Amino acid sequence: MIKRIRFATRRRDVAPGAFAAAWPAAVAAVAQAPAGVRPARVAVCTTLAELTGPGAKHDGIGFEWFADAGHLARFESWLHTAEGRSSLAALAAVAAAGASPVIVADECVLRGAGWLGQRWRDGGDKLKHMAIALRAAGLSAAEFSERWRHHAGRVGGPGGAPATVIPEGARGLAYVQDHPRPRPAGDDWAYDALNEVWFDDVEGLRDRIAWFRENVPADGDDGLVRRSWFVAAREQVVLA
């Protein structure tokens, strides 16, 4: 599946509580696109500031799924119609345009496919841990993507230190990597990677957060990632 991922930083004139209340509906507005154009699924994540900690990279992240490149192209064309521009206006009312990039990525489900399938059928809310990353200097986007895919379930140490396996209690119920697709102009997206890990309960989410804070420095360069940001969020399915 192809995912269109919207990273949202709230506008300065929008209070945190007001953003959290309005963000899901703003993302859900794209579900009003016509049949054959609208995303196959839409989910919205709202950052949990009390778990993410100070300096959260974004206040929310929205996800739209598409069956193939043609489906995505139809949707992006619809965004230029009057109805599409109206949906974008709902997003612009709460998110700062200059600090809310969009990336288009290929979804790679590496663990928990069965659990995820049931999760999308059931809908509702889940807890989630995500990592946003920039690739290490000297790696092309393609090189980074290939290495990252084979790095799943481990974190590397600085200076070529051996990789450390993430313990079972911090691994979550499903693990997905989102690999940005090549851009037609050849330039880079705002980010090189996003991963997603789901939890049923806050205790598991807290265990993962604590382990990563102790073992993965945000500004460390392990030869794969030069900078990363972690986000704890509540995910809501708005179009199953």
C-alpha positions in Angstrom: 0.0 0.0 0.0 1.0 3.6 -0.6 0.6 6.0 2.3 0.3 9.8 2.2 1.5 11.0 5.6 0.6 14.4 7.0 2.8 15.7 9.8 1.0 18.5 11.7 2.4 21.3 13.9 -0.3 23.3 15.4 -0.7 27.0 14.6 0.4 29.4 17.3 -3.1 30.8 17.6 -4.5 27.3 18.2 -4.3 26.1 21.8 -3.1 22.5 22.4 -6.6 21.4 23.6 -8.3 23.0 20.6 -5.9 21.3 18.2 -6.5 17.9 19.8 -10.2 18.4 19.5 -10.2 19.6 15.9 -7.4 17.6 14.3 -9.2 14.3 13.8 -12.1 15.9 12.0 -9.7 18.0 9.9 -8.0 14.8 8.7 -11.3 13.0 8.2 -12.5 15.7 5.7 -10.5 13.9 2.9 -12.9 11.0 3.4 -15.5 13.1 1.6 -13.8 12.6 -1.7 -15.8 10.6 -4.3 -15.8 6.8 -4.5 -12.7 5.7 -6.4 -10.9 8.8 -5.3 -11.1 8.8 -1.5 -8.3 7.0 0.4 -8.9 3.3 1.1 -8.4 4.0 4.8 -7.7 7.1 7.0 -6.3 7.2 10.5 -5.2 10.1 12.6 -2.7 10.2 15.4 -2.7 12.9 18.1 0.5 13.4 20.0 0.4 12.6 23.7 2.6 15.4 25.1 2.8 13.9 28.6 4.4 10.7 27.2 6.4 12.2 24.3 8.0 14.8 26.5 9.0 18.4 25.8 9.9 19.5 22.3 7.6 17.1 20.5 8.4 17.3 16.7 4.7 17.4 15.7 1.3 17.7 17.4 -0.4 15.2 15.1 0.1 12.9 12.2 -2.5 11.8 9.6 -2.4 8.7 7.4 -4.2 8.1 4.1 -3.8 4.7 2.3 -4.0 4.2 -1.5 -4.1 1.0 -3.5 -1.6 2.1 -6.1 0.0 5.2 -7.8 -3.1 5.7 -10.0 -5.4 5.9 -7.0 -3.0 8.4 -5.3 -2.9 10.5 -8.5 -6.7 10.7 -8.7 -6.9 11.8 -5.0 -4.2 14.5 -5.5 -6.0 15.8 -8.5 -9.2 16.0 -6.5 -7.4 18.1 -3.9 -7.3 20.9 -6.6 -11.1 20.9 -6.9 -13.4 23.1 -4.9 -14.3 20.2 -2.6 -10.7 19.2 -2.2 -9.6 22.8 -1.4 -12.3 22.8 1.3 -10.7 19.8 2.9 -7.3 21.4 2.9 -8.8 24.5 4.4 -9.9 22.4 7.4 -6.3 21.3 7.9 -4.9 24.8 7.4 -7.2 26.1 10.2 -5.3 24.1 12.8 -1.9 23.2 11.3 0.9 25.6 10.4 1.6 25.2 6.7 5.4 25.8 6.9 5.9 23.3 9.7 3.5 20.6 8.5 5.1 18.6 5.7 3.6 15.7 3.7 5.5 12.7 2.5 4.4 9.8 0.3 5.7 6.4 1.3 5.5 2.7 0.7 4.2 0.8 3.7 6.2 -2.2 4.8 4.6 -4.4 7.5 7.4 -6.3 9.1 5.6 -7.8 12.1 2.1 -8.3 13.3 0.2 -8.3 10.0 -2.6 -10.4 11.4 -3.0 -8.1 14.4 -3.0 -5.0 12.1 -5.7 -6.5 9.9 -7.9 -7.0 12.8 -7.1 -3.6 14.1 -8.3 -1.9 10.9 -11.5 -4.0 10.9 -12.3 -3.2 14.5 -11.5 0.5 14.2 -11.5 2.5 17.4 -8.4 3.9 19.2 -5.0 2.4 19.9 -1.8 3.7 21.4 1.2 4.1 19.2 5.0 4.8 19.3 6.6 6.4 16.2 10.1 7.4 15.2 10.7 10.0 12.6 14.3 10.0 11.2 16.8 11.5 8.8 19.3 9.3 7.2 23.1 9.4 7.9 25.3 11.6 5.8 26.7 9.8 2.8 23.8 7.4 2.3 21.5 7.8 -0.7 17.8 7.5 -0.1 17.9 4.1 -1.8 20.8 2.9 0.3 19.2 4.0 3.5 15.9 2.3 2.7 17.6 -1.0 2.0 19.7 -1.0 5.1 16.9 0.2 7.3 14.6 -2.7 6.1 17.2 -5.2 7.3 17.8 -3.3 10.6 14.3 -3.9 11.9 14.1 -4.9 15.6 17.5 -3.5 16.4 19.2 -0.2 17.2 22.8 0.5 16.3 25.4 2.1 18.5 27.5 5.1 17.6 30.8 4.6 15.9 29.9 1.3 14.5 29.2 -0.3 17.8 27.2 -3.6 17.6 23.5 -3.3 17.1 21.3 -4.0 20.2 18.1 -6.1 19.9 15.0 -4.4 21.2 13.6 -6.4 24.1 10.3 -8.2 23.7 8.5 -6.0 26.2 9.3 -2.9 24.1 8.5 -4.4 20.7 4.7 -3.8 20.6 2.0 -5.7 18.8 2.9 -4.7 15.2 5.7 -3.0 13.5 5.6 -1.0 10.2 8.2 0.9 8.3 7.2 3.7 5.9 9.8 4.2 3.1 9.4 7.5 1.2 8.9 7.0 -2.5 11.3 8.7 -5.0 10.1 12.2 -5.8 9.7 13.1 -9.5 12.0 16.1 -9.1 14.6 14.0 -7.4 14.8 16.1 -4.3 14.4 14.8 -0.7 11.3 14.7 1.4 11.3 16.4 4.8 12.0 13.0 6.4 13.7 9.8 5.3 11.8 7.4 7.6 8.8 6.8 9.8 8.2 3.7 11.8 5.1 2.8 13.7 4.6 0.4 16.7 1.2 -0.3 18.3 0.1 -1.0 21.9 -3.1 -2.0 23.6 -2.2 -0.5 26.9 -0.2 2.5 28.2 2.1 0.3 30.3 3.6 -1.3 27.1 3.9 2.1 25.5 5.7 3.5 28.5 8.1 0.5 28.5 9.1 1.2 24.9 9.5 4.9 25.6 11.7 4.3 28.6 13.9 1.7 26.7 14.5 4.0 23.8 15.3 7.0 26.0 18.0 4.9 27.7 19.4 3.3 24.6 18.9 5.6 21.6 20.3 9.2 21.7 18.2 11.4 19.5 21.2 13.2 18.1 23.5 10.2 17.7 24.7 9.0 14.3 25.0 5.2 14.1 25.9 5.2 10.5 22.2 4.7 9.5 20.3 7.5 11.2 21.8 10.9 12.0 18.8 12.4 13.8 15.5 11.0 15.1 12.4 12.1 17.0 10.1 9.9 18.9 6.3 10.5 19.1 3.8 8.8 21.5 0.3 9.2 20.2 -3.3 8.0 20.3 -4.4 6.7 16.9 -8.1 6.8 15.8 -9.4 5.2 12.7 -11.6 7.7 10.9 -12.2 5.8 7.6 -12.0 2.0 7.9 
